[in-house]
Amino acid sequence: MALTKISTDTIDLSSDTTALKMPKGTTAQRPGEILSSVDYLIVAGGGGGGNFGGGGGGGLLTTYTPVTGTTPGQSQTQISLTVGTTYTITIGDGGTGNTAYGSLPYSSSGDDSTISGSDITTITATGGGGGNKSSANTSNIDGGSGGGSGWNVTTAPAGSASTPTQGYDGGDGYTLGSSYVGGGGGGASQTPATGTTGTPGPGGEGTTIAITGSSVGYAGGGGGVGFETSDGTGAAPSVGGGGAGSTWNGNAGATLSPVYAGTDGKGGGGGSGGDGGCGIVYIRLPGITSGDVTILSGSAAKGNVSSDAFVKLDTAGTATFKITSNGETSTTGTLRENTTTGKMEIYTGDAGWRALQQTGQDTGVVPSNNFNTVLYTGNDSTNPVSVGFAPDFSWIKCITDTRSNTLIDTVRGATNVLQSESASQEWDGSSYVQSFDANGFTVKSNAAFINSSSQNYVSWNWKAGGAPTVSNPFMIDDVGYASAALASMNIGTITPNACSVNTEAGFSIVKFTGTGNASDTVSHGLGAAPNLVMYKDIDNTRNWNVYVSSAPSTYNPYGGILDFNYAFNTGGGTNGSAGTPSPTVLTFTAGSSTVNTVNALNQEIITYSWRSIPGYSLIGSYMGTGSSTNTPIIYTGFEPAWIMVKCVDSARAWNITDNKRNTTNPRDSVLQAQSTDLAYTSSNYNINFYNDGFQIVNANTGWNIAGETYIFMCFAA
C-alpha cells in the first residue's frame, strides 16, 4: 500500500511514514454547525380582567408534551439553532385590568412573546384577551385565550382564542333576575364553565409542562365577578396562575392580588379587575452546558437541566443570546470524510465542519474576472492602469504617502470622487481621473491623490454589471435597460435612478433619490439578500453607513461607520443611522432621514452591496481569542486575495490587507478605510493566507481582542 503524503499551507504530512487514516462522520454529526432538536416553551402575557369578565391566559406554544391539560399550541416542531448566530427573546407584559363599572378604560389584552433569529421563522405567542366589562361593552376581546364575558352574554360576548389557536375561548357570563355574573377567561387547556346564579365563571385551566425539569403550570384564565355580594367569586384555576374573581359590591371591582401564584408559571389572566401576568420563554439546548451560551443583552438567565443548557426570560422585556459552542471537541484544522456527501471536510471552530469543496463552488464565477488588486507607480502624466477587465468600482490608495482613499464607480461616473475616510459629499475629480476603460482606468497628470511621481499606489477593482449610459442607465450583467421596470429594478417603493449589477459575482451599485421615509425600500438586484451594504449621501456631508449581516443583532442594522473607527452603534446617534430592518432577497430598507441619514429627502444616495458567493467571496465574522498562539482560523473555501476586518464591539480600524502588497505569509502591510495614512507594516498585523482560508496570527487589538466580534469581507482572485 502506497504511503499517503500531504503538504499544503495548513497541513504538512510529507514526512509521514505510515498510511494516513482519515476520520469519518455524517452530515447529521456536524455538531459545530447546527444545534438541532431544540425544545422551547413560549407564553404570552395574560389578559387583564374586566370589571366582570376574567382575562384570558396568554397564548402558549411548546414542543414539550404537557404533564396535565392539553392546549392547541402544544404540538410544535423542534427548531435548529446555529452556533454564533444571535437570537432575540421578547416577553410580553400582562394586560391592564379594569375596575371601573360602566366606563372606560376597558381591560387590555396581554402583549405577545416572540423568539426570533436570522435563520429561524419568528415564533409568536399571542397575548391573552382582556376580560369583558358590563353589558355596556358589546365587543368581545380575542387573544391567545379569549377574555371572559360580561354579565350579559348577548350584549357582552366572550372572547375567542386567536388563530392559529394557542389556548381556549373565554367563558360566558350569566343573568337571571337580579343575579349578574361574569364569565372566566379562557385558559391554555380549557374553555371555562358558564357562570350560574350566585357563582361567577371560574378561570379556565392552564397547562402543566415539565420543560424546566419540574412540573409547572402556565397560562390559566382569570375568574369572573358577580354584581351582588351574594353572587360570590369566580374561582382561580388550579393550574396556570390565573387570578380569582372578586365580589363586586356596588362600588368598584376589587383590584386583586398578583395574578399568578408564587412560582406557578407565567401568563395567567387577571381575575376581574386584576392585571394579567407577564409571559415567559424557556429554550432548552440539548447536549451542551451553560458555558457554551452567552447572554448578550437583557436579563435572561441560563443554566443546566440534567445534561441540557437552557436560556430563560420571565420578565417583560427583550434579551439576546448566542451559542458560542455546542460541545464539539475536535481541534481546529481536523480533517474528516463526510460519508453523507462523500466530500472532505475541515473543522473550523466556531463555524463548525465545512466541506473543502462547497456546493455551488463550481458556479462558473472566475474570480480574476470580477476582482483584482493592481499596484502601480505614479508618473505625473496620463497613466492608464490595466486591471484585466472593465471595472465598475475602483478604490485607489497611496501606499507610500499620506493621501486620501479615492473611490470611483461607473454609476456616478469616473470623474466623481468619494473618500472612504471622509463624510464629505461627492466632489469633481475630473482633473484626477480621466476614464474607466475596457481593461482598467486612466488617471491624469498632476493628480496628487492617485498619480504623484514616484509614489506607489494600490487599486482594488470590482466588476459589476457594466457602465450605465444616458439611454440605458440600468445595467444588469452587461445588458443595458432604458427603465427600472425593464430591468426589474422597480420592486421597492423607491425606483432607482441608475444601477450596475453583477448577479453572478454578487455585487451591485445602485443610486437613488432619498425620500426621508424610513420604511421605503430599494431594489438591490442581487437575487439574494446582500451580506454587506455601504451607503453614502453624495450630495451632503454625511457619514458612510455600513450594514453587515454577520454583525450581532444587538447592534443597529446599519451601525457601522466606514469613515470612523467607531464600534458599531446600538441605536441612533453620532456613530450610527437610525435602526432599519435587514435587507431581503429583493430589497433593502432605505432607512431613516434623522441620524447620519441613508435616505435624506431629495438627496442622491449611492449604495454598494455584496453577497457571499461560494469559491469567490465570503462575508462573515469571527470571535477574538486575545492569544498570539491560539488565534482564529477562518475557513473560506478559497484562497483569499483581499481581506477587510473590523471589530464591531470596540473602536478599532477598518483594516485592509491583500496578496499583492504582501505576496507571502505572513501578510503584514495594512491600509485602513477610515484613514489617509500610508501603509502600516508590522508583525502586529500578521495574517496568513491559506489555500482554503486565513488565520489571524497576532494578538493585536484591531484584529483579536478576546471575546469580541470581528466582521470580515474577503475575495479570491
Residue pairs with C-beta under 8 A, 6 or more apart in sequence:
1 19
2 19
3 16
3 17
3 18
3 19
4 13
4 16
4 19
4 20
5 13
5 14
5 16
6 12
6 13
6 14
6 16
6 20
7 13
7 14
8 690
8 691
9 665
9 688
9 689
9 690
9 691
10 333
10 690
10 691
10 692
10 693
11 333
11 335
13 20
22 335
22 336
22 337
22 344
23 334
23 335
23 336
23 337
24 336
24 337
24 338
24 339
25 336
25 337
25 338
25 339
25 345
25 353
26 338
26 339
26 340
27 338
27 340
27 341
28 340
30 345
30 352
30 353
31 287
31 326
31 327
31 328
31 352
32 83
32 325
32 326
32 328
32 330
32 347
32 348
32 349
32 350
32 351
32 352
32 353
33 82
33 83
33 351
33 352
33 353
34 80
34 81
34 82
34 83
34 352
35 80
35 81
35 82
35 83
35 285
35 286
35 287
35 288
35 323
35 326
36 78
36 80
37 78
37 80
37 286
38 78
38 79
38 80
38 81
38 283
38 284
38 285
38 286
39 62
39 63
39 64
39 78
39 211
39 283
39 284
39 286
40 61
40 62
40 63
40 76
40 79
40 115
40 123
40 211
40 281
40 282
40 283
40 284
41 60
41 61
41 62
41 63
41 64
41 209
41 211
41 218
41 280
41 281
41 282
42 60
42 61
42 62
42 113
42 114
42 115
42 123
42 125
42 279
42 280
42 281
42 282
43 58
43 59
43 60
43 113
43 125
43 188
43 218
43 219
43 265
43 266
43 267
43 279
43 280
43 281
44 58
44 59
44 60
44 92
44 110
44 111
44 112
44 113
44 125
44 126
44 127
44 128
44 143
44 144
44 166
44 267
44 279
45 58
45 91
45 92
45 93
45 94
45 95
45 110
45 111
45 112
45 113
45 127
45 128
45 267
45 276
45 277
45 278
45 279
45 316
46 55
46 56
46 57
46 58
46 94
46 95
46 110
46 127
46 128
46 185
46 219
46 222
46 242
46 259
46 260
46 267
46 268
46 269
46 270
46 276
46 277
46 278
46 279
47 55
47 56
47 57
47 58
47 94
47 95
47 107
47 108
47 109
47 110
47 127
47 128
47 129
47 130
47 131
47 141
47 143
47 145
47 147
47 159
47 185
47 222
47 269
47 270
47 276
48 55
48 94
48 95
48 96
48 97
48 98
48 107
48 108
48 109
48 110
48 130
48 131
48 269
48 270
48 274
48 275
48 276
49 55
49 97
49 98
49 107
49 130
49 131
49 148
49 185
49 222
49 225
49 243
49 245
49 253
49 256
49 259
49 269
49 270
49 271
49 272
49 273
49 274
49 275
49 276
50 97
50 98
50 106
50 107
50 130
50 131
50 132
50 133
50 137
50 147
50 148
50 150
50 182
50 272
50 273
51 98
51 99
51 100
51 101
51 107
51 133
51 134
51 225
51 248
51 252
51 253
51 272
51 273
52 131
52 132
52 133
52 134
52 148
52 149
52 150
52 151
52 156
52 173
52 180
52 181
52 182
52 200
52 224
52 225
52 227
52 248
52 253
52 272
53 107
53 131
53 132
53 133
53 147
53 148
53 149
53 150
53 156
53 158
53 170
53 171
53 173
53 182
53 183
53 184
53 185
53 201
53 224
53 272
54 131
54 147
54 148
54 170
54 171
54 182
54 183
54 184
54 185
54 192
54 201
54 203
54 221
54 222
54 223
54 224
54 225
54 234
54 242
54 243
54 245
54 269
54 270
54 271
54 272
55 94
55 95
55 97
55 107
55 110
55 128
55 129
55 130
55 131
55 147
55 148
55 185
55 221
55 222
55 242
55 243
55 259
55 269
55 270
55 271
55 274
55 276
56 109
56 110
56 128
56 129
56 130
56 131
56 141
56 143
56 144
56 145
56 146
56 147
56 148
56 159
56 161
56 167
56 170
56 185
56 186
56 187
56 204
56 221
56 222
56 269
57 128
57 144
57 145
57 167
57 185
57 186
57 187
57 188
57 203
57 204
57 206
57 218
57 219
57 220
57 221
57 240
57 242
57 267
57 268
57 269
58 92
58 94
58 110
58 113
58 125
58 126
58 127
58 128
58 143
58 144
58 145
58 167
58 218
58 219
58 266
58 267
58 268
58 269
58 276
58 277
58 279
59 73
59 112
59 125
59 126
59 127
59 128
59 143
59 144
59 145
59 161
59 162
59 166
59 167
59 219
59 267
60 71
60 73
60 74
60 125
60 144
60 166
60 167
60 188
60 206
60 207
60 218
60 219
60 267
61 73
61 74
61 76
61 123
61 125
61 166
62 71
62 73
62 74
62 76
62 209
62 211
63 76
63 77
63 78
63 79
64 74
64 209
64 210
64 211
65 74
66 74
66 189
66 207
66 208
66 209
67 208
67 209
67 210
67 215
68 189
68 207
68 208
68 215
68 217
68 239
69 187
69 188
69 189
69 190
69 205
69 206
69 207
69 208
69 217
69 239
70 189
70 207
71 166
71 167
71 168
71 188
71 189
71 207
71 219
72 161
72 164
72 165
72 166
72 167
72 168
73 125
73 164
73 165
73 166
73 167
73 188
74 207
76 123
79 120
79 123
80 120
81 87
81 117
81 119
81 120
81 285
81 323
82 119
82 323
83 322
83 323
83 324
83 325
83 326
83 350
83 351
83 352
84 322
84 323
84 324
84 350
84 351
84 621
84 623
85 117
85 118
85 119
85 322
85 323
86 117
86 118
86 296
86 320
86 321
86 322
86 552
86 553
86 554
87 115
87 116
87 117
87 120
87 320
87 321
87 322
88 114
88 115
88 116
88 117
88 318
88 319
88 320
88 553
89 113
89 114
89 115
89 281
89 283
89 298
89 300
89 311
89 313
89 318
89 319
89 320
89 321
90 112
90 113
90 114
90 116
90 317
90 318
91 113
91 278
91 279
91 280
91 281
91 313
91 314
91 315
91 316
91 317
91 318
92 110
92 111
92 112
92 113
92 125
92 127
92 278
92 279
92 316
93 110
93 111
93 276
93 278
93 279
93 316
94 110
94 111
94 128
94 259
94 267
94 268
94 270
94 275
94 276
94 277
94 278
94 316
95 107
95 108
95 109
95 110
95 111
95 127
95 128
95 130
95 270
95 275
95 276
96 105
96 107
96 108
96 275
96 276
97 107
97 131
97 255
97 256
97 270
97 272
97 273
97 274
97 275
97 276
98 105
98 106
98 107
98 130
98 131
98 133
98 253
98 273
99 252
99 253
99 254
99 255
99 273
100 252
100 253
101 133
101 134
101 248
101 252
101 253
102 133
102 134
102 136
106 130
106 132
106 133
106 137
106 139
106 141
107 130
107 131
107 132
107 133
107 141
107 147
107 270
108 130
109 127
109 128
109 129
109 130
109 141
109 142
109 143
109 147
110 127
110 128
110 143
110 144
110 267
110 269
110 276
110 278
110 279
111 127
111 279
111 316
112 124
112 125
112 126
112 127
113 124
113 125
113 279
113 280
113 281
114 122
114 123
114 124
114 125
115 122
115 123
115 281
115 283
116 122
116 123
117 553
118 549
118 553
118 582
125 144
125 166
125 279
126 143
126 144
126 162
126 166
127 143
127 144
127 276
127 279
128 143
128 144
128 145
128 147
128 167
128 185
128 186
128 219
128 221
128 267
128 269
128 276
129 140
129 141
129 142
129 143
129 144
129 145
129 146
129 147
129 159
129 160
129 162
129 170
129 185
129 186
130 141
130 143
130 147
130 159
130 276
131 141
131 147
131 148
131 170
131 182
131 185
131 222
131 224
131 269
131 270
131 272
132 139
132 140
132 141
132 147
132 148
132 149
132 150
132 156
132 157
132 158
132 159
132 170
132 173
132 182
132 183
133 150
133 156
134 150
134 151
134 152
134 156
135 150
135 151
135 152
135 154
135 155
135 156
136 150
136 155
136 156
137 150
137 156
138 155
138 156
138 157
140 146
140 147
140 149
140 156
140 157
140 158
140 159
140 160
140 170
141 147
141 159
141 170
142 159
142 160
142 161
142 162
143 159
143 161
143 162
143 167
144 161
144 162
144 166
144 167
144 188
144 219
144 267
145 159
145 161
145 166
145 167
145 168
145 169
145 170
145 185
145 186
145 187
145 188
145 204
145 219
145 221
145 269
146 158
146 159
146 160
146 161
146 167
146 168
146 169
146 170
146 185
146 186
147 158
147 159
147 170
147 185
147 186
147 269
148 158
148 159
148 170
148 171
148 173
148 182
148 183
148 184
148 185
148 186
148 192
148 201
148 221
148 222
148 224
148 234
148 272
149 156
149 157
149 158
149 170
149 171
149 172
149 173
149 182
149 183
149 201
149 224
150 156
150 173
150 182
150 183
151 173
151 174
151 175
151 180
151 181
151 182
151 227
152 173
152 175
152 180
153 172
153 173
153 174
153 175
153 183
153 194
156 173
157 172
158 169
158 170
158 171
158 172
158 173
158 183
158 186
159 169
159 170
159 185
159 186
160 169
160 170
161 167
161 168
161 169
161 186
166 188
167 186
167 187
167 188
167 204
167 219
168 186
168 187
168 188
168 189
168 190
168 191
168 204
168 221
169 186
169 191
170 183
170 184
170 185
170 186
170 191
170 192
170 204
170 221
171 183
171 184
171 185
171 186
171 191
171 192
171 193
171 194
171 195
171 201
171 202
171 204
171 221
171 224
172 183
172 194
172 195
172 201
173 180
173 181
173 182
173 183
173 194
173 195
173 200
173 201
173 224
174 180
174 181
174 183
174 194
174 195
174 196
174 197
174 201
175 181
176 197
177 197
178 227
178 228
179 197
179 198
179 226
179 227
179 228
179 230
179 231
180 226
180 227
180 228
180 231
181 195
181 196
181 197
181 198
181 199
181 200
181 201
181 224
181 225
181 226
181 227
181 231
181 234
182 195
182 200
182 201
182 224
182 225
182 226
182 234
182 245
182 272
183 192
183 194
183 195
183 200
183 201
183 224
183 234
184 192
184 193
184 195
184 200
184 201
184 202
184 203
184 204
184 221
184 222
184 223
184 224
184 234
184 235
184 242
184 245
185 192
185 203
185 204
185 221
185 222
185 223
185 242
185 269
185 270
186 192
186 204
186 221
186 269
187 203
187 204
187 205
187 206
187 207
187 219
187 220
187 221
187 237
187 239
187 240
187 242
187 269
188 204
188 205
188 206
188 207
188 218
188 219
188 220
188 240
188 267
189 204
189 205
189 206
189 207
189 239
189 240
190 204
190 205
190 221
190 237
191 204
192 201
192 202
192 203
192 204
192 205
192 221
192 237
193 201
193 202
194 201
195 201
195 224
195 226
195 234
197 231
198 226
198 230
198 231
198 232
199 226
199 231
199 232
199 234
200 223
200 224
200 225
200 226
200 231
200 232
200 233
200 234
200 245
200 272
201 223
201 224
201 234
201 245
202 223
202 224
202 234
202 235
202 236
202 237
203 220
203 221
203 222
203 223
203 234
203 235
203 236
203 237
203 240
203 242
203 243
203 244
203 245
203 268
203 269
203 271
204 220
204 221
204 237
204 242
205 220
205 221
205 237
205 238
205 239
205 240
206 217
206 218
206 219
206 220
206 221
206 237
206 239
206 240
206 241
206 242
206 265
206 267
206 268
207 217
207 218
207 219
207 239
207 240
208 215
208 216
208 217
208 218
208 239
209 215
209 216
209 218
210 216
211 282
211 284
212 282
212 305
212 310
212 312
213 305
213 306
216 263
216 264
216 265
217 238
217 239
217 240
217 241
217 264
217 265
218 240
218 241
218 265
218 266
218 267
218 268
218 280
219 240
219 241
219 265
219 266
219 267
219 268
219 269
220 236
220 237
220 239
220 240
220 241
220 242
220 265
220 268
220 269
221 237
221 240
221 242
221 268
221 269
222 234
222 236
222 242
222 243
222 244
222 245
222 259
222 268
222 269
222 270
222 271
222 272
222 274
222 276
223 233
223 234
223 235
223 236
223 242
223 243
223 244
223 245
223 271
223 272
224 234
224 245
224 271
224 272
225 231
225 233
225 234
225 245
225 246
225 247
225 248
225 253
225 254
225 271
225 272
225 273
226 232
226 233
226 234
226 245
226 247
226 248
227 248
227 250
228 250
229 247
229 249
231 247
232 247
233 244
233 245
233 246
233 247
233 271
234 244
234 245
234 271
234 272
235 244
235 245
236 242
236 243
236 244
236 261
236 271
237 268
239 264
239 265
240 260
240 264
240 265
240 267
240 268
241 259
241 260
241 261
241 264
241 265
241 266
241 267
241 268
241 277
242 259
242 260
242 268
242 269
242 270
242 271
243 256
243 257
243 258
243 259
243 260
243 268
243 269
243 270
243 271
243 274
244 256
244 271
245 271
245 272
246 253
246 254
246 256
246 271
246 272
246 273
246 274
247 254
248 254
248 272
252 273
253 272
253 273
254 272
254 273
255 273
255 274
256 270
256 271
256 272
256 273
256 274
257 274
258 277
259 268
259 269
259 270
259 271
259 274
259 275
259 276
259 277
260 266
260 267
260 268
260 277
265 280
266 277
266 278
266 279
266 280
266 314
267 276
267 277
267 278
267 279
267 280
268 276
268 277
269 276
269 277
270 276
270 277
278 314
278 315
278 316
279 314
279 316
280 312
280 313
280 314
281 311
281 312
281 313
281 314
282 310
282 311
282 312
283 310
283 311
283 312
284 305
284 308
284 309
284 310
285 292
285 293
285 308
285 309
285 310
285 311
285 323
285 326
286 307
286 308
287 307
287 308
287 326
287 327
288 308
288 309
288 323
288 325
288 326
288 327
289 304
289 309
289 327
290 302
290 303
290 304
290 309
290 310
291 325
292 309
292 323
292 324
292 325
292 326
292 327
293 302
293 309
293 311
293 321
293 322
293 323
293 324
294 321
294 322
294 324
295 302
295 311
295 319
295 320
295 321
296 319
296 320
296 321
296 322
296 552
296 554
297 318
297 319
297 320
297 554
298 313
298 317
298 318
298 319
298 320
299 313
299 315
299 317
299 319
300 311
300 312
300 313
300 319
300 321
301 311
301 312
301 313
302 309
302 310
302 311
302 312
302 321
303 309
303 310
303 312
304 310
311 321
313 319
320 552
320 553
320 554
322 552
324 350
324 623
325 350
328 347
328 352
330 347
331 347
332 347
332 348
332 349
332 633
333 346
333 347
333 633
334 346
334 347
335 344
335 345
335 346
335 347
336 344
336 345
336 347
336 353
337 343
337 344
337 345
338 344
338 345
338 353
338 355
341 355
343 355
343 356
343 357
344 355
344 356
344 357
345 353
345 354
345 355
345 356
346 353
346 354
346 356
346 635
346 692
347 353
348 354
348 633
348 634
348 635
348 693
349 632
349 633
350 622
350 623
351 620
351 634
351 635
354 635
354 637
355 637
356 637
356 692
357 637
358 614
358 615
358 637
359 614
360 614
360 615
361 614
361 615
361 637
361 638
362 615
363 504
363 613
363 614
363 615
364 504
365 504
365 505
365 613
365 615
365 616
367 615
367 616
367 638
367 641
367 715
367 716
367 717
368 388
368 389
368 717
369 388
369 389
369 463
370 389
370 462
370 463
370 502
370 504
370 505
370 507
370 616
371 460
371 461
371 462
371 463
371 505
371 616
371 617
371 641
371 642
371 715
371 716
371 717
372 387
372 388
372 389
372 461
372 641
372 717
373 458
373 459
373 460
373 461
373 641
373 642
373 658
373 659
373 660
373 661
373 717
374 385
374 386
374 387
374 388
374 440
374 458
374 459
374 461
374 660
375 399
375 456
375 457
375 458
375 459
375 660
375 661
376 383
376 385
376 456
376 457
376 459
377 454
377 455
377 456
377 457
378 398
378 447
378 450
378 451
378 452
378 453
378 454
378 455
378 456
378 457
379 451
379 453
380 445
380 446
380 451
380 452
380 453
381 445
381 451
382 434
382 442
382 443
382 444
382 445
383 442
383 443
383 444
383 445
383 451
384 437
384 440
384 441
384 442
385 440
385 441
385 442
385 443
385 459
386 439
386 440
387 394
387 439
387 440
387 441
387 459
387 461
388 439
388 440
389 439
389 461
389 463
390 436
390 437
390 438
390 439
390 440
390 463
390 466
390 467
391 410
391 436
391 440
391 441
391 461
391 462
391 463
392 409
392 410
392 411
392 436
392 462
392 463
392 464
392 465
392 466
392 467
392 500
392 502
392 509
393 407
393 408
393 409
393 410
393 461
393 462
393 464
393 507
393 509
393 608
394 407
394 408
394 409
394 436
394 441
394 459
394 460
394 461
394 462
395 405
395 406
395 407
395 420
395 459
395 460
395 461
396 405
396 406
396 407
396 408
396 443
396 449
396 450
396 457
396 458
396 459
396 460
397 403
397 405
397 406
397 457
397 458
397 459
397 671
398 449
398 450
398 452
398 455
398 456
398 457
398 678
399 455
399 456
399 457
399 458
399 661
399 669
399 671
399 678
399 679
400 455
400 456
400 678
400 679
401 452
401 455
401 678
402 676
402 677
402 678
403 448
403 449
403 450
403 452
403 455
403 676
403 678
404 419
404 421
404 422
404 449
404 676
405 419
405 420
405 421
405 673
405 676
406 417
406 419
406 429
406 432
406 433
406 449
406 450
407 417
407 418
407 419
407 420
408 414
408 415
408 416
408 417
408 418
408 429
408 433
408 436
408 441
409 464
409 500
409 509
409 606
409 608
410 436
410 464
410 466
410 467
410 468
410 475
410 500
410 509
411 464
411 468
411 498
411 499
411 500
411 509
411 510
411 511
411 606
412 418
412 426
412 511
412 538
412 606
414 433
414 434
414 435
414 436
414 441
415 428
415 429
415 430
415 432
415 433
415 434
416 426
416 427
416 428
416 429
416 538
417 426
417 427
417 428
417 429
417 432
417 433
418 424
418 426
418 536
418 538
418 606
419 563
420 544
420 562
420 563
420 654
420 673
420 674
421 563
421 672
421 673
421 674
421 675
421 676
422 563
423 541
423 542
423 543
423 544
423 563
424 541
425 537
425 538
425 539
425 540
425 541
425 542
426 538
426 539
431 444
431 446
431 447
432 443
432 444
432 447
432 448
432 449
432 450
432 451
433 441
433 442
433 443
433 444
433 447
433 450
434 441
434 442
434 443
434 444
435 441
435 442
436 467
440 461
441 459
441 461
443 450
443 451
444 451
445 451
450 457
451 457
458 658
458 660
458 661
458 671
460 642
460 656
460 658
462 505
462 507
463 502
463 505
463 507
464 475
464 500
464 501
464 502
464 507
464 508
464 509
465 475
465 476
465 477
465 478
465 479
465 499
465 500
465 501
465 502
465 503
465 508
465 525
466 475
466 477
466 478
466 479
466 480
466 500
467 475
467 500
468 474
468 475
468 480
468 498
468 499
468 500
469 480
471 480
471 482
472 480
472 481
472 482
473 482
473 497
473 498
473 499
474 480
474 481
474 482
474 483
474 484
474 486
474 487
474 489
474 496
474 498
474 499
475 481
475 499
475 500
475 501
476 487
476 488
476 489
476 499
476 501
476 503
476 525
477 501
477 502
477 503
477 504
481 487
481 489
483 490
484 490
484 495
484 496
484 499
484 523
487 499
487 525
488 523
488 525
489 495
489 496
489 499
489 501
489 510
489 523
489 525
490 523
491 521
491 523
491 586
491 587
492 520
492 521
492 522
492 523
492 586
492 587
492 590
493 515
493 517
493 519
493 520
493 521
493 522
494 512
494 513
494 515
494 520
494 521
494 522
494 590
495 512
496 510
496 511
496 512
496 522
496 523
497 511
497 512
497 513
497 604
498 510
498 511
499 508
499 509
499 510
499 511
499 525
500 508
500 509
501 507
501 508
501 509
501 510
501 524
501 525
501 526
502 508
503 525
503 526
503 527
504 613
505 613
505 616
505 617
506 526
506 528
506 530
506 610
506 611
506 612
506 613
506 616
506 617
507 526
507 608
507 609
507 610
508 524
508 525
508 526
508 530
508 607
508 608
508 609
509 606
509 607
509 608
509 609
510 522
510 523
510 524
510 525
510 606
510 607
510 609
511 604
511 605
511 606
511 607
512 522
512 590
512 604
512 605
512 607
513 602
513 603
513 604
513 605
514 537
514 590
514 593
514 597
514 598
514 599
514 600
514 601
514 602
514 603
514 604
514 605
515 590
515 593
515 599
515 601
516 593
516 597
516 599
516 600
516 601
517 590
517 593
517 599
518 578
518 580
518 589
518 590
518 591
518 592
518 593
518 599
519 589
520 589
520 590
520 599
521 587
521 588
521 589
521 590
522 587
522 588
522 590
522 607
523 586
523 587
524 530
524 533
524 583
524 586
524 587
524 588
524 607
524 609
526 609
526 611
527 585
528 585
528 611
529 549
529 582
529 583
529 584
529 585
529 611
530 547
530 549
530 583
530 588
530 609
530 610
530 611
531 548
531 549
531 550
531 610
531 611
531 612
531 619
531 620
531 713
532 546
532 547
532 548
532 549
532 609
532 610
532 619
532 713
533 546
533 547
533 558
533 583
533 588
533 607
533 608
533 609
533 610
534 544
534 545
534 546
534 562
534 607
534 608
534 609
535 544
535 545
535 546
535 547
535 558
535 577
535 591
535 598
535 605
535 606
535 607
536 542
536 544
536 545
536 605
536 606
536 607
537 597
537 598
537 600
537 603
537 604
537 605
538 603
538 604
538 605
538 606
539 600
539 603
539 604
540 600
540 603
542 596
542 597
542 600
543 561
543 562
543 563
543 564
543 575
543 596
544 561
544 562
544 563
545 558
545 560
545 561
545 562
545 576
545 577
545 591
545 596
545 598
546 558
546 559
546 560
546 561
546 562
547 557
547 558
547 560
547 582
547 583
547 588
548 560
548 619
548 621
548 648
548 711
549 582
549 583
549 619
550 619
550 620
550 621
550 711
551 559
551 560
551 568
551 621
551 648
551 709
551 711
552 648
552 709
554 570
555 568
555 569
555 570
555 648
556 568
556 569
556 570
556 571
556 572
556 576
556 577
556 578
556 579
557 579
557 580
557 581
557 582
558 576
558 577
558 579
558 580
558 591
558 598
559 568
559 569
559 570
559 575
559 576
559 577
559 648
560 568
560 576
560 646
560 648
560 711
561 569
561 575
561 576
561 596
562 654
562 673
562 674
563 673
563 674
564 575
564 674
565 651
565 652
565 653
565 654
565 672
565 674
566 575
566 576
566 651
567 575
567 647
567 648
567 649
567 650
567 651
567 652
568 576
568 648
568 649
569 575
569 576
569 577
570 576
571 578
571 579
572 578
572 579
572 592
572 594
572 595
573 595
574 596
575 596
576 595
576 596
577 591
577 592
577 595
577 596
577 597
577 598
578 591
578 592
578 594
578 595
579 592
580 589
580 590
580 591
580 592
580 598
581 589
582 588
582 589
583 589
583 609
588 607
588 609
590 598
590 599
590 605
591 597
591 598
591 599
592 598
592 599
593 599
593 600
593 601
597 603
598 605
599 605
610 617
610 619
610 713
611 617
611 619
612 618
612 619
612 620
614 637
615 637
615 638
615 716
616 638
616 715
616 716
617 713
617 714
617 715
617 716
618 636
618 637
618 638
618 712
618 713
618 714
619 711
619 712
619 713
619 714
620 634
620 711
620 712
621 648
621 709
621 710
621 711
621 712
622 632
622 634
622 696
622 709
622 710
622 712
623 632
623 707
623 708
623 709
623 710
624 632
624 647
624 703
624 704
624 705
624 706
624 707
624 708
624 709
624 710
625 631
625 632
625 699
625 704
625 706
626 699
626 704
626 705
626 706
626 707
627 699
627 704
627 706
628 697
628 698
628 699
631 695
631 696
631 697
631 698
631 699
631 704
632 695
632 696
632 704
632 710
633 693
633 694
633 695
634 693
634 694
634 695
634 696
634 712
635 692
635 693
636 692
636 693
636 694
636 714
636 716
637 692
637 693
638 692
638 716
639 689
639 690
639 691
639 692
639 716
640 659
640 689
640 693
640 694
640 714
640 715
640 716
641 658
641 659
641 660
641 689
641 714
641 715
641 716
641 717
642 656
642 657
642 658
642 659
642 714
642 715
642 717
643 656
643 657
643 658
643 687
643 694
643 712
643 713
643 714
644 654
644 655
644 656
644 673
644 712
644 713
644 714
645 654
645 655
645 696
645 702
645 703
645 710
645 711
645 712
646 652
646 653
646 654
646 655
646 710
646 711
646 712
647 701
647 702
647 703
647 705
647 708
647 709
647 710
648 708
648 709
648 710
648 711
649 705
649 708
649 709
650 701
650 705
650 708
652 701
652 702
652 705
653 672
653 673
653 674
653 675
653 702
654 672
654 673
654 674
655 670
655 671
655 672
655 685
655 702
655 703
656 670
656 671
656 672
656 673
657 667
657 669
657 670
657 671
657 685
657 687
658 667
659 667
659 689
659 717
661 667
661 669
661 679
662 668
662 669
665 688
665 689
666 683
666 686
666 687
666 688
666 697
667 685
667 686
667 687
667 688
667 689
668 681
668 682
668 683
668 685
668 686
668 687
669 679
669 680
669 681
669 685
670 679
670 680
670 681
670 682
670 685
671 677
671 679
671 680
672 680
683 698
684 698
684 700
685 698
685 700
685 702
685 703
686 697
686 698
687 694
687 695
687 696
687 697
687 698
687 703
688 694
688 695
688 697
694 714
696 703
696 704
698 704
703 710
704 710
